[in-house]
Amino acid sequence: MVILEDTRQQAGKHDLKHEYFASQGVVIVRTKLLFGDYALWGGSISVDTKANVEEIAQNIGGSKHATFREECKTAKKVGGQLVILVENEHGYDSVDAVKAWVNPNPRKTARSIEGPRLANAMKTMSDRYGVRFEFCAPEEAGERILQLLEADDGR
């Protein structure tokens, strides 16, 4: 299998995923993607990974909101499915579970977003743009990305 990885992915920060991909015989081709971090050539699903709940809070309630919203709008406009895979070590497994999240750095986000508000904003993004939020432990991210992309491969 060959997967595309967005060139904006920072080198060295995704080694665990890359090791898993290599163990599965996956070849990674780096290229600029319209949206997301990982996709298949000609596929409709793109997976955008987030290192933790705090990163998605920054994307939705912080200074990166406009960029994130545009990425979601682009996916919808071209008929793509954007899946946001939130890696986390705290056991969050759904948008509803995010309601219990307590922002460890409330001053970092422009609007001091907390769990209940973040969960509502995630649901709004899903309703407006068709974005799907999924969750996994960091060590499961490579496997989960392949599962999501393989589901798209049967198109």
C-alpha positions as CSV (number, residue, x, y, z in Angstrom):
1,M,0.0,0.0,0.0
2,V,1.2,3.5,-0.8
3,I,-0.1,6.4,1.4
4,L,0.3,10.1,0.9
5,E,1.6,12.2,3.8
6,D,1.2,15.9,3.8
7,T,4.5,17.8,3.5
8,R,3.5,20.0,6.4
9,Q,3.9,17.1,8.8
10,Q,6.9,17.8,10.9
11,A,9.8,15.5,10.5
12,G,10.6,13.4,13.6
13,K,7.3,13.9,15.3
14,H,5.6,11.0,13.7
15,D,8.2,8.3,14.0
16,L,5.9,5.9,15.8
17,K,3.4,6.0,13.0
18,H,6.2,5.7,10.4
19,E,7.6,2.6,12.2
20,Y,4.2,1.0,12.1
21,F,3.7,1.8,8.5
22,A,7.1,0.3,7.6
23,S,6.3,-2.9,9.6
24,Q,3.2,-3.3,7.4
25,G,5.0,-2.7,4.1
26,V,3.5,0.7,3.6
27,V,5.3,3.2,1.4
28,I,4.9,6.8,2.3
29,V,5.0,9.5,-0.4
30,R,5.2,13.0,0.9
31,T,3.2,15.6,-1.1
32,K,1.0,18.6,-0.3
33,L,-2.5,17.5,0.5
34,L,-5.6,19.8,0.2
35,F,-6.7,18.7,3.6
36,G,-5.6,16.2,6.3
37,D,-2.2,14.6,6.9
38,Y,-2.7,11.1,5.3
39,A,-4.7,9.9,2.3
40,L,-4.7,7.4,-0.6
41,W,-4.2,8.5,-4.1
42,G,-7.6,9.2,-5.5
43,G,-9.3,8.4,-2.2
44,S,-12.0,10.5,-0.6
45,I,-10.9,10.1,3.1
46,S,-8.1,12.1,4.6
47,V,-6.9,11.6,8.1
48,D,-5.7,14.6,10.1
49,T,-3.9,13.6,13.2
50,K,-3.8,15.7,16.4
51,A,-1.3,14.9,19.1
52,N,-3.8,15.3,22.0
53,V,-7.0,17.0,23.0
54,E,-5.2,20.2,23.7
55,E,-4.1,20.5,20.0
56,I,-7.7,20.1,18.8
57,A,-8.7,22.7,21.4
58,Q,-6.2,25.1,19.9
59,N,-7.5,24.3,16.4
60,I,-11.1,24.9,17.4
61,G,-11.0,27.5,20.1
62,G,-7.6,29.2,19.6
63,S,-5.6,31.1,17.1
64,K,-5.7,28.3,14.5
65,H,-9.5,28.2,14.3
66,A,-9.7,30.0,10.9
67,T,-7.2,27.7,9.3
68,F,-8.8,24.6,10.7
69,R,-12.3,25.8,9.6
70,E,-11.0,26.4,6.1
71,E,-9.5,22.9,5.9
72,C,-12.9,21.5,7.0
73,K,-14.7,23.6,4.4
74,T,-12.3,22.5,1.7
75,A,-13.0,18.9,2.4
76,K,-16.7,19.4,2.2
77,K,-16.5,21.4,-0.9
78,V,-14.6,18.7,-2.8
79,G,-16.7,15.9,-1.5
80,G,-14.1,14.5,0.8
81,Q,-14.3,13.0,4.2
82,L,-12.0,14.6,6.8
83,V,-11.4,12.3,9.8
84,I,-9.7,14.0,12.8
85,L,-7.8,11.4,14.7
86,V,-7.1,12.7,18.2
87,E,-4.3,10.8,19.8
88,N,-4.5,10.8,23.6
89,E,-3.2,9.0,26.6
90,H,-6.2,9.9,28.8
91,G,-8.7,7.5,27.4
92,Y,-11.0,9.9,25.6
93,D,-12.8,7.8,23.1
94,S,-15.6,10.0,21.8
95,V,-16.6,13.6,21.5
96,D,-19.0,13.2,24.4
97,A,-16.0,12.0,26.6
98,V,-14.2,15.3,25.8
99,K,-16.8,17.1,28.0
100,A,-14.8,15.9,31.0
101,W,-11.5,17.4,29.6
102,V,-10.0,20.2,31.7
103,N,-7.7,22.5,29.8
104,P,-4.3,22.4,31.4
105,N,-3.3,25.7,29.8
106,P,-6.4,27.8,29.7
107,R,-4.5,31.0,28.9
108,K,-3.0,29.4,25.7
109,T,-6.3,29.3,23.9
110,A,-7.9,32.6,22.8
111,R,-11.2,31.8,24.4
112,S,-10.1,29.6,27.3
113,I,-12.1,26.7,25.9
114,E,-12.9,23.9,28.4
115,G,-14.3,20.3,27.8
116,P,-18.0,21.0,27.5
117,R,-17.6,23.9,25.1
118,L,-15.0,22.0,23.1
119,A,-17.2,19.0,22.7
120,N,-20.1,21.2,21.5
121,A,-17.8,23.0,19.0
122,M,-16.6,19.6,17.7
123,K,-20.2,18.5,17.2
124,T,-20.9,21.8,15.4
125,M,-17.9,21.2,13.1
126,S,-19.3,17.7,12.4
127,D,-22.7,19.0,11.6
128,R,-21.6,21.8,9.4
129,Y,-18.7,20.3,7.5
130,G,-19.1,16.5,7.9
131,V,-15.9,16.2,9.9
132,R,-15.6,13.0,11.8
133,F,-13.7,12.9,15.1
134,E,-12.1,9.7,16.3
135,F,-9.8,8.9,19.2
136,C,-7.0,6.5,19.9
137,A,-3.9,6.0,22.0
138,P,-0.7,7.3,20.4
139,E,0.7,3.8,19.9
140,E,-2.5,2.8,18.0
141,A,-2.4,5.8,15.6
142,G,-0.5,4.1,12.7
143,E,-2.9,1.1,12.8
144,R,-6.0,3.3,13.0
145,I,-4.9,5.5,10.1
146,L,-4.4,2.4,7.9
147,Q,-7.8,1.0,8.9
148,L,-9.5,4.3,8.0
149,L,-7.7,4.5,4.7
150,E,-8.2,0.9,3.8
151,A,-12.0,1.4,4.3
152,D,-11.7,4.1,1.6
153,D,-9.7,1.8,-0.7
154,G,-12.8,-0.2,-1.4
155,R,-14.5,2.7,-3.0
